[in-house]
Each structure stands twice: as structure tokens, then as C-alpha cells.
Amino acid sequence: PGANAPAAIFDGTRYQLFYSRYRNEPGVPFNIQSIGRAWSEDLEQWMPDPKNPRFHPADAWCPWAVRSEGWFRQACCRAPHVLRYADGWLMYY
């Protein structure tokens, strides 16, 4: 899978990187998008989260099988942004 549109944060212990992930299927480029996560203690060695993908929109409001304008779905899941919010974290994309 390919990855792009990263957002890095420091959570007080280690660095976390959230990024868009693509998985190609024959005849439909970039047809599945999700958001993955990796972490690092030194910004050089990155460990992918074993629970990847960490997020993708619910099929009820984001029909993954539908293509618009030739290659992207009606709702893409990319370019995550993460920020501290109250006692936790907020991610928007």
C-alpha cells in the first residue's frame, strides 16, 4: 500500500504519524482509502501500528464502491490532522 498526506505529533512520550493509505484493486486506482498510524522515538525509525488501518469512514455514508469523475470516490479519507483537545486528541480529515 502507498501512503501520503502525513501529520506528525509528539504525544509527550513518542512521535506519532498519521497518514492516508491507499490500496489499489485492478481497474480502480486508489479505490480504498483509510488512515494509518506509525510511531517513532527518534523520527528516523517508524513502527506501523499493528491495528492499521486506524480509521476509515463508515460504509453507510461513504460508499466505497462508487467512483466519481473517473477515479476518486464521493468522499475521500485523506490528509489527517491531529490536535490536542481537552484530555484527549481530535483528528479531522
N, C-alpha and C positions, 0 to 999 in steps of 0.2 A: 504493500500500500504506500501511496505517496502522502506527504504531509506538507502543509504550508500555513500561512497566516498565524504565526505564533504570538503568544502573550506570556511573558515571564513575570513571576512574582517571587518575593522572598517571604516565607511564612514565619520567619523568626528562627527556624531550625535549618531549613534547606530551601533550595530554589525549586520552583515548580514551573513547568512549561505546559501550557495548554495550546493545542494546535488543531487545525482542521485536518481530517483524514479522508482520503478518497479510496474507494475500491472499484476498480473497473470491471465491468462484465462485458462479454462480447457484444459488439454493436452499439453499446451505450456508454460513451466516455463519461467518467465522473458521475455515474448514476447513483452512487450511495455515498452520502457524506455523514460524518459524525465528528465528534470532538474527542480527542485523546489527551492523555496527560503523561508526562515524564517528570522525573525529579533528579536533582544533582546537588552535591555538596560543594563542588568546585567549579561549576559552569563549563566543565570540559567533558566529564563522563556523565552520560544521561542514562537513566534506567527507566524503561517504559513501564507504565502501570500495568500489572497483570490483569486488571479488570477492564482494560481498554476494549471497545470504546467506552469512555466515561459518560457520554451523552449523545443522544440523537432525538429529534422531535418525535412525538407520538404519531403513529400512522393515521390516527383519526383525523388530524388536521393538517398533516403533511404527507400526501400520497406519493410515496417513493417511486411508484411505477410510472407516474405521469411525467412526461417530458414537455418542456415548453421552449419554443424558439430553437429547437434542434438539439440542445444538449443539457441545459440545467433544468432541474425541477422547478415547480412553482415556488417552493420555499427551500432555500439552501441553508445548510447548517455549517457555517464557517466563520472565521475571524472572531474567535472568542476574546472577551475582555473580562478580566477578573479583578475585583477590588474588595477591600475590607469593608464589611457592613455589619454594624452592631458587634455581636460576639462571633460572627462567622464571616463567610465570604459570599459574594454575589458574582455570578457570571452572566453576561449577556452576549449575544452574538448577532 
